[in-house]
Amino acid sequence: MAGRIEDYALIGDMQTAALVCRDGTADWLCLPRFDSQAAFAGLLGTEEHGFWRIGPAHPSGAAPPHADRRRYRGDSLVLESEWDTPRGTVRVIDFMPPRDGAPQLIRIVEGVSGRVPMRSALRMRFAYGRVVPWVHKVGDRTVAVAGPDSVWLDTSADTFGKDLTTYSDFTVSPGERVAFTISWQPSHREAPALPDPEGSLTATEDFWREWVEHCTYHGPYRDAVVRSLITLKALTYAPTGGIVAAPTTSLPEDIGGSRNWDYRFTWLRDAAITLSSLLRTGYREEARAWREWLLRAVAGDPENLQIMYGIAGERELGEAELPWLPGYENSGPVRIGNGAADQLQLDVYGEVTEALHLAHMTGLARNDYASLLQLRLIGYLEDHWNEPDEGIWEVRGPRRHFVHSKVMAWVAVDRTIKLIEAGDVDGPLERWRELRDDIHRDVCEHGYDKERNTFTQSYGSKELDASLLLIPQMGFLPPDDKRVIGTIEAIQRELSTPDGFILRYPTAGDDAGVDGLEGDEGAFLACSFWLADDLAMIGRVDEARQLFEKLLGLRNDLGLLAEEWDPRLQRQVGNFPQAFSHVPLIDTALRLTASSAFGG
């Protein structure tokens, strides 16, 4: 059985990623890309669906022991796990080197004290656990082959096969190191080059150390910010600049429920806000790469802008279910692809325009097509902003006039007006100023409940929505506006969990709720960070700081966050790690640091 979601560590090479549990089991790995079929899918099923465990030998039938300690090596994505056993202490170093050839997962076992018996158990299963490969020896190397895939295992330890699994039993003494490497290669190609585990370890640590040195944030939350930045960098697909929302699919928002989605794609919204955080902390190269990815993905067709694309800009992301996988803790169905790609979400135009505006304001070299794209996006909004849509949360119910969508349409027009006013592009300035005013007036007339002094989720509704917390952050209204303060306080009253975290919107249990889905979900972590931001903006800085530090306490021991927090089960839920949780962590840290600097 898979571990708790927060029991996992992330390692990756900025093209794919693996999740490694506290017991030394890699339960999730897609090869060769984030969105490829999984070779280890035990996370969403059982050990029969693929895994790789390295840890102290333990009795047959007993649960493998959890590591007594684990950490990332400094500011890197190199994981160290240590076990104290009756026979001594052993360390396992796990990492994926930034790719220069075949993708590799390298695991180095190091003796610390005593003589510790160890076992490696590798069960390759291609096609999300459905296909058993042909495993055989080629000289001193072991290769697993099925269809288009081959995975090569290299180690100095002796190996043997049993029960369709490749094992290695060995003992390590103090200072002794035994390396294991798996490398993926298309099955029709010749064998990948022999790995150099020790050299790759040095190169990987050097890469991350040098990357982190560019960080311009040096405030009191630096450790949390840097870990979040490393996580966001790990979720970036290096060849194209696309950014995945998370490296996993179908980790449930409701344990045992059906709110299970594939997040291994580039949401324009998630990528845009990720870009914002990277720019604000000194990372312009990632911004440039993402802008180029955006221009390629949208190409000459901005009128048909999708809310998400594949990591190389693919448009077809058809959703399907994998019935042979029971799902994480029997939370089915397991889905691949994402049908929400065809939805209309007008807020995306605002997020993309805001990201392009910020890139321009922070000195990123001008790109004429990016400016043209921005103008064409506003041209589309001019004709469509007043239509209903599916909104930021991708509801699968009927379209509505979501307030957040209208606010972000206003943001798109506002930022483009600023671009024109600065003399950087030409556009119909007066007409778009009128458009900006029209959208603002429409939201304030139809999206605001005067009796309760709060904005609402959609026009004519009584429900609240945590996305309304972004109204002051986007500059739609000033923080001291009574409507803003009323909305913040209403969300605190009506969408808070008992421990003070924030739900996205009300759900309806066994009935289909406002999002068209049955079941409930946990507190959405991004929304809780947004509340902390708003509290700081309206002068309640101490309360904001307390909430922020409480949120930091939800991170696992390695500083990672999933999408949500289940207040009943007191555990993380949803896809993991989640960019949409780590981005607002960075943003709130920056705001609180600025508030402290100015005496807030």
C-alpha positions in Angstrom: 0.0 0.0 0.0 1.3 3.5 -0.9 2.3 5.8 1.9 0.5 9.0 2.9 0.9 11.7 0.3 3.1 13.8 2.6 5.4 10.7 3.1 6.8 11.3 -0.4 9.8 13.2 -1.5 10.2 14.7 -5.0 13.3 14.1 -7.1 13.5 15.1 -10.8 15.5 16.2 -13.8 13.3 19.0 -15.1 11.8 16.6 -17.7 10.2 14.1 -15.4 10.0 13.3 -11.7 9.9 10.4 -9.2 8.2 10.2 -5.8 10.1 8.4 -3.1 8.4 7.3 0.1 9.9 7.3 3.6 10.4 3.5 3.4 12.8 3.9 0.4 10.2 3.0 -2.3 9.9 4.9 -5.5 6.2 4.5 -6.2 5.8 6.9 -9.1 7.9 7.6 -12.2 6.9 8.4 -15.7 9.5 8.0 -18.5 10.8 9.9 -20.4 8.5 12.9 -19.7 6.2 14.1 -17.0 3.2 13.1 -19.1 4.5 9.8 -20.3 3.1 6.5 -19.2 4.3 5.5 -15.7 6.9 2.8 -15.2 6.2 2.8 -11.5 2.5 3.2 -10.8 2.3 1.6 -7.3 1.2 5.0 -6.0 -2.1 4.5 -7.7 -2.4 0.8 -7.1 -0.3 -1.9 -5.5 3.3 -3.2 -5.8 2.0 -5.2 -8.8 1.9 -2.0 -10.7 5.6 -1.2 -10.4 7.9 0.1 -7.7 11.6 0.3 -6.7 12.5 -0.1 -3.1 16.0 0.2 -1.5 16.3 -0.1 2.2 17.4 -2.3 5.1 16.5 -6.0 4.7 13.4 -6.9 6.6 11.5 -10.1 7.3 9.3 -11.4 4.5 5.7 -10.2 5.0 6.7 -7.4 7.3 6.2 -3.7 6.3 9.5 -2.1 5.2 10.8 0.2 7.9 10.6 4.0 7.4 13.8 6.0 7.4 14.6 7.6 10.8 15.7 10.8 9.1 15.6 12.3 5.7 16.5 15.6 4.1 17.5 17.3 0.9 21.2 18.0 0.7 21.4 21.7 1.2 19.5 23.7 -1.4 19.2 20.9 -3.9 16.9 18.1 -5.1 19.3 15.4 -3.9 17.5 13.3 -1.2 19.2 11.6 1.7 17.4 9.0 3.8 19.0 7.3 6.8 17.9 4.2 8.8 19.2 3.3 12.2 19.1 -0.6 12.5 20.2 -3.0 15.1 23.2 -3.7 13.0 24.2 -0.1 12.2 23.2 3.0 10.2 22.8 3.3 6.5 22.1 6.1 4.1 20.5 6.1 0.7 21.1 9.0 -1.7 18.4 9.5 -4.4 18.5 11.9 -7.3 17.9 12.4 -11.0 20.7 14.3 -12.8 19.7 17.2 -15.1 19.5 15.3 -18.4 22.4 15.0 -20.7 21.4 11.9 -22.7 19.1 9.2 -21.2 16.9 10.0 -18.2 18.3 8.4 -15.1 17.3 7.7 -11.5 20.4 7.1 -9.4 20.4 5.6 -5.9 23.6 5.3 -3.9 23.7 3.2 -0.8 26.3 4.4 1.8 27.3 2.6 5.0 27.5 4.9 8.0 28.2 2.6 10.9 28.1 -1.2 11.5 27.4 -3.7 8.8 23.8 -3.4 7.5 22.1 -6.0 5.2 20.3 -4.2 2.4 17.8 -5.2 -0.3 16.9 -3.6 -3.6 13.7 -4.8 -5.2 12.9 -3.4 -8.7 9.6 -4.3 -10.4 9.3 -2.5 -13.8 5.7 -2.3 -15.2 5.2 -0.2 -18.3 2.0 1.5 -19.4 0.8 2.5 -15.9 1.4 -0.9 -14.4 -0.4 -2.9 -17.1 2.6 -4.3 -19.1 5.1 -6.8 -17.7 8.4 -6.3 -19.6 10.9 -9.0 -20.8 13.8 -8.7 -18.4 17.1 -10.2 -19.4 20.9 -9.7 -19.1 23.1 -8.0 -21.7 26.6 -8.6 -20.4 26.8 -7.1 -16.9 23.6 -5.0 -17.4 20.0 -5.9 -16.8 17.4 -4.6 -19.3 13.6 -4.5 -19.1 11.9 -4.2 -22.6 8.3 -3.9 -23.6 7.0 -2.2 -26.8 8.7 1.2 -27.3 10.3 1.2 -23.8 13.5 -0.1 -22.3 14.9 0.5 -18.9 18.5 -0.5 -18.1 19.7 -1.3 -14.6 23.4 -0.8 -13.8 25.0 -1.8 -10.5 28.1 -3.4 -9.1 25.9 -5.5 -6.8 24.8 -9.0 -7.8 21.2 -9.3 -9.0 18.7 -12.1 -9.4 15.2 -12.5 -10.6 12.3 -13.8 -8.7 8.5 -13.4 -9.0 8.9 -11.0 -12.0 11.1 -8.7 -9.8 14.8 -8.0 -9.9 16.4 -8.2 -6.5 19.8 -7.5 -5.0 20.9 -8.5 -1.5 24.1 -7.0 -0.2 25.7 -5.6 2.9 27.4 -2.2 3.4 30.1 -1.2 5.9 31.2 2.2 7.0 32.3 4.4 4.0 31.3 1.7 1.5 29.0 2.9 -1.4 27.0 0.8 -3.7 25.3 2.5 -6.6 22.2 1.5 -8.6 21.1 3.4 -11.8 18.1 2.9 -14.1 18.2 4.6 -17.5 15.4 4.8 -20.0 15.9 4.4 -23.7 13.6 3.8 -26.7 13.7 0.1 -27.1 14.8 0.2 -30.7 17.9 2.2 -29.8 21.2 0.9 -28.7 22.0 0.6 -25.0 22.4 4.0 -23.2 25.9 4.9 -22.1 27.2 3.4 -18.8 26.3 5.8 -15.9 28.8 7.6 -13.7 26.8 7.8 -10.4 29.4 9.7 -8.4 30.2 12.2 -11.1 26.5 12.7 -11.7 25.9 13.3 -8.0 28.6 16.1 -8.0 27.2 17.7 -11.1 23.6 17.6 -9.8 24.6 19.3 -6.5 26.5 21.9 -8.5 23.6 22.6 -10.7 21.2 23.3 -7.9 23.7 25.3 -5.8 24.4 27.5 -8.8 20.7 27.9 -9.6 19.8 28.9 -6.1 22.5 31.5 -6.0 20.4 33.6 -8.4 17.6 34.0 -5.8 17.2 37.6 -4.7 15.0 36.9 -1.7 16.9 37.1 1.6 14.1 37.6 4.1 13.1 35.6 7.3 11.3 32.9 5.3 14.2 32.2 3.0 14.4 28.4 3.6 10.7 27.9 2.8 10.9 30.2 -0.3 14.0 28.5 -1.7 12.5 25.1 -1.2 9.4 26.2 -3.0 11.4 27.8 -5.8 13.4 24.5 -6.3 10.1 22.7 -6.4 8.8 25.0 -9.1 12.0 24.7 -11.1 11.7 20.9 -10.9 8.1 21.2 -12.3 9.5 23.0 -15.4 9.9 21.0 -18.6 13.4 22.2 -19.5 13.3 21.6 -23.3 10.3 23.9 -23.9 9.8 26.0 -20.7 6.4 24.6 -20.1 5.5 24.2 -16.4 3.3 21.3 -15.1 0.8 21.9 -12.3 2.0 18.8 -10.6 4.0 15.6 -11.6 1.1 13.3 -10.7 -2.3 12.2 -11.7 -5.4 11.2 -9.7 -4.1 11.8 -6.2 -7.5 12.4 -4.7 -8.9 15.7 -3.3 -11.3 13.5 -1.2 -9.9 10.2 0.0 -12.1 7.4 -1.4 -13.9 9.9 -3.7 -13.8 10.6 -7.4 -12.3 14.1 -7.5 -9.2 12.7 -9.1 -7.6 14.6 -12.0 -4.4 14.5 -14.2 -2.2 17.6 -13.5 0.8 16.7 -15.7 0.0 19.5 -18.1 0.7 23.2 -18.4 -2.2 25.3 -17.2 -1.8 28.8 -18.4 -3.0 30.1 -15.1 -0.7 28.0 -13.0 2.3 28.7 -15.3 1.6 32.4 -15.3 1.5 32.7 -11.6 4.6 30.5 -11.3 6.3 32.8 -13.7 5.3 35.8 -11.5 6.9 34.2 -8.5 10.1 33.3 -10.4 10.4 36.9 -11.8 9.9 38.4 -8.4 12.8 36.3 -7.0 15.3 36.9 -9.7 14.7 34.2 -12.3 14.4 35.9 -15.7 15.6 32.9 -17.8 12.6 30.8 -16.8 10.3 33.8 -17.7 11.9 34.1 -21.1 11.5 30.3 -21.7 7.9 30.3 -20.6 7.1 33.3 -22.8 8.6 31.5 -25.8 6.6 28.4 -24.9 3.4 30.4 -24.7 4.0 32.0 -28.1 4.5 28.6 -29.7 1.5 27.0 -28.0 -0.9 29.8 -28.9 0.7 30.3 -32.3 -1.5 32.2 -34.6 -4.8 31.3 -33.0 -5.2 33.3 -29.8 -9.0 33.4 -30.3 -9.0 29.6 -29.5 -6.8 29.9 -26.4 -7.0 26.8 -24.3 -6.7 26.9 -20.6 -4.0 24.2 -20.7 -1.7 22.5 -23.1 0.8 19.7 -23.1 4.3 20.5 -21.9 5.5 20.9 -25.5 2.3 22.8 -26.5 0.1 19.9 -27.5 -3.6 20.7 -27.7 -5.2 17.3 -27.6 -5.4 16.2 -24.0 -8.3 13.8 -24.2 -9.4 12.3 -20.8 -9.6 8.6 -20.2 -9.8 6.2 -17.3 -7.5 3.3 -16.4 -9.7 0.6 -14.9 -6.9 -1.7 -13.9 -5.6 0.8 -11.4 -7.7 0.9 -8.2 -6.5 4.4 -7.3 -4.7 5.9 -4.4 -6.3 4.3 -1.3 -9.1 3.0 -3.6 -9.9 6.5 -4.8 -11.1 5.8 -8.3 -11.2 6.4 -11.1 -7.6 6.9 -12.2 -7.7 9.4 -15.0 -5.1 10.4 -17.7 -5.6 13.4 -19.9 -7.9 16.2 -18.8 -11.2 17.1 -20.4 -11.2 20.5 -18.8 -8.8 21.6 -21.6 -11.9 22.4 -23.8 -13.5 24.6 -21.2 -13.9 28.4 -21.5 -12.2 30.1 -18.6 -12.0 33.9 -19.2 -9.8 34.5 -16.1 -6.9 32.9 -18.0 -6.7 35.9 -20.3 -6.1 38.0 -17.2 -3.4 35.8 -15.8 -1.5 35.5 -19.1 -1.7 39.3 -19.7 -0.6 40.0 -16.1 2.4 37.6 -16.6 3.4 39.3 -19.8 3.0 42.7 -18.2 5.2 41.7 -15.2 7.9 40.3 -17.6 7.9 43.5 -19.5 8.1 45.6 -16.3 11.0 43.6 -14.8 13.1 44.3 -17.9 12.7 41.1 -19.9 13.8 41.9 -23.5 10.8 43.0 -25.6 9.2 40.5 -27.9 7.0 42.1 -30.6 4.9 39.0 -31.1 4.2 38.8 -27.3 2.9 42.4 -27.5 0.8 41.5 -30.5 -0.6 38.5 -28.8 -1.6 40.6 -25.8 -3.5 43.0 -28.1 -5.2 40.1 -29.8 -6.2 38.6 -26.5 -7.9 41.9 -25.5 -9.6 42.0 -28.9 -11.1 38.6 -28.1 -12.1 39.7 -24.6 -13.8 42.8 -26.0 -16.4 40.6 -27.6 -16.6 37.8 -25.1 -16.0 39.1 -21.5 -19.7 39.3 -20.8 -20.3 35.6 -21.6 -20.6 32.9 -18.9 -17.8 30.5 -18.4 -16.6 27.5 -16.3 -14.4 29.7 -14.1 -11.1 29.2 -12.3 -12.1 26.0 -10.6 -13.1 24.2 -13.8 -16.6 23.3 -12.7 -18.3 20.5 -14.6 -21.7 22.0 -14.1 -23.4 24.7 -16.2 -21.5 27.9 -17.2 -22.0 30.9 -15.0 -21.0 34.6 -14.8 -18.2 34.0 -12.3 -17.1 37.2 -10.6 -13.4 36.1 -10.6 -13.5 35.6 -14.4 -14.9 39.1 -14.9 -12.3 40.6 -12.5 -9.5 38.9 -14.4 -10.9 40.2 -17.7 -10.7 43.7 -16.2 -7.0 42.9 -15.3 -6.2 41.9 -18.9 -7.7 45.2 -20.2 -6.1 47.3 -17.4 -2.6 45.9 -18.0 -2.8 46.3 -21.7 -3.9 49.9 -21.3 -0.8 50.5 -19.2 1.3 49.0 -22.0 -0.2 51.4 -24.5 0.1 54.4 -22.1 3.8 53.6 -21.7 4.2 53.9 -25.5 5.3 50.3 -26.0 2.4 49.4 -28.3 -0.4 51.1 -30.2 -4.0 50.3 -29.5 -7.5 51.9 -29.2 -6.8 53.5 -25.8 -10.0 55.4 -25.3 -12.2 52.5 -26.4 -10.4 50.1 -24.0 -10.6 52.6 -21.1 -14.3 52.5 -21.6 -14.2 48.7 -21.8 -12.3 48.6 -18.5 -14.9 50.9 -16.9 -17.7 48.8 -18.2 -16.3 45.6 -16.8 -15.7 47.2 -13.4 -19.2 48.6 -13.3 -20.8 45.3 -14.3 -18.9 43.4 -11.6 -19.8 45.9 -8.9 -23.5 45.9 -9.9 -24.1 42.2 -10.5 -21.4 40.4 -8.4 -21.9 42.2 -5.1 -24.4 41.4 -2.4 -25.2 44.7 -0.7 -27.1 43.1 2.2 -24.2 40.8 3.2 -21.5 43.3 2.1 -19.6 40.7 0.1 -18.9 39.8 -3.5 -20.3 36.4 -4.5 -19.1 33.5 -6.6 -21.2 34.4 -9.6 -23.9 36.8 -10.7 -27.1 36.3 -8.8 -25.7 33.6 -6.5 -25.4 33.5 -2.7 -22.4 31.3 -2.6 -18.9 32.6 -1.7 -15.7 31.7 -3.5 -12.2 32.1 -2.2 -11.0 33.4 -5.6 -12.7 36.7 -4.5 -9.7 37.2 -2.2 -7.7 38.2 -5.3 -9.8 41.3 -5.9 -7.5 43.6 -3.9 -4.3 41.7 -5.0 -5.2 42.4 -8.6 -5.9 46.1 -8.0 -9.5 45.8 -8.9 -10.4 47.6 -5.7 -8.2 49.1 -3.0 -7.7 47.0 0.2 -9.5 49.5 2.4 -12.7 49.5 0.3 -15.5 48.3 2.6 -16.6 45.8 0.0 -13.2 44.2 0.0 -13.1 44.1 3.8 -16.6 42.7 3.9 -15.7 40.0 1.4 -12.6 38.9 3.4 -14.6 38.7 6.6 -17.4 36.8 4.9 -15.0 34.2 3.5 -13.4 33.9 6.9 -16.8 33.2 8.5 -18.3 30.9 5.8 -15.5 29.1 4.1 -13.1 28.5 7.0 -12.4 25.0 8.3 -12.3 24.5 12.1 -8.5 25.0 12.0 -8.8 28.3 10.1 -7.9 27.2 6.6 -10.0 28.1 3.6 -12.3 26.1 1.3 -12.6 27.1 -2.4 -16.4 27.2 -2.2 -19.1 25.2 -0.6 -19.5 21.5 -1.6 -22.6 19.3 -1.2 -21.4 15.9 0.0 -23.3 13.1 -1.7 -25.2 15.6 -3.9 -23.9 17.4 -6.9 -22.7 20.8 -5.7 -22.0 24.0 -7.5 -19.2 22.4 -9.3 -21.3 19.6 -10.7 -19.5 16.9 -8.7 -20.4 14.7 -5.7 -18.3 14.6 -2.6 -16.4 17.1 -0.6 -12.8 18.3 -0.6 -10.2 19.6 1.7 -9.1 23.2 2.3 -7.4 24.6 -0.8 -4.0 25.7 0.3 -3.6 28.5 -2.2 -6.8 30.1 -1.0 -5.5 30.0 2.6 -2.3 31.8 1.5 -4.5 34.3 -0.4 -6.3 35.1 2.9 -3.0 35.7 4.6 -2.1 38.1 1.8 -5.3 40.0 2.1 -5.1 40.2 5.9 -1.7 41.8 5.5 -3.0 44.2 2.9 -5.8 45.4 5.2 -3.4 46.0 8.1 -4.0 42.8 10.1 -0.3 41.8 9.7 0.0 39.8 12.9 -3.0 37.7 12.0 -1.6 37.2 8.5 1.7 36.1 9.9 0.1 33.6 12.3 -1.9 32.1 9.4 1.1 32.0 7.2 3.3 30.2 9.8 0.4 27.8 10.5 0.3 27.0 6.8 4.1 26.4 6.8 3.5 23.9 9.5 1.4 21.8 7.0 4.4 21.2 4.8 5.9 17.8 5.1 9.4 17.3 6.6 10.9 18.2 3.3 9.0 21.4 2.8 6.5 20.1 0.2 2.8 20.8 -0.2 0.0 19.0 -2.0 -3.0 20.8 -3.4 -5.2 20.6 -0.3 -5.4 19.9 3.4 -8.0 17.5 4.8 -9.1 19.0 8.1 -10.9 15.8 9.1 -8.1 13.4 8.4 -5.4 16.0 9.2 -3.3 15.1 6.2 -2.4 16.4 2.7 -4.6 15.5 -0.2 -4.6 16.1 -4.0 -1.8 16.0 -6.5 1.7 16.4 -5.1 3.7 18.5 -5.0 1.5 21.2 -6.3 2.8 24.4 -8.0 -0.5 26.2 -7.1 0.4 25.8 -3.4 4.1 26.7 -3.6 3.6 29.9 -5.7 1.4 31.7 -3.1 3.7 30.5 -0.3 6.4 32.5 -2.1 4.1 35.5 -2.7 2.9 35.7 0.9 6.4 35.4 2.2 7.4 38.4 0.0 4.4 40.4 1.1 5.0 39.7 4.8 8.7 40.5 4.5 7.8 43.9 2.8 5.2 44.6 5.5 7.8 44.0 8.2 10.3 46.2 6.4 7.7 49.1 6.5 6.7 48.5 10.1 3.5 46.6 9.4 
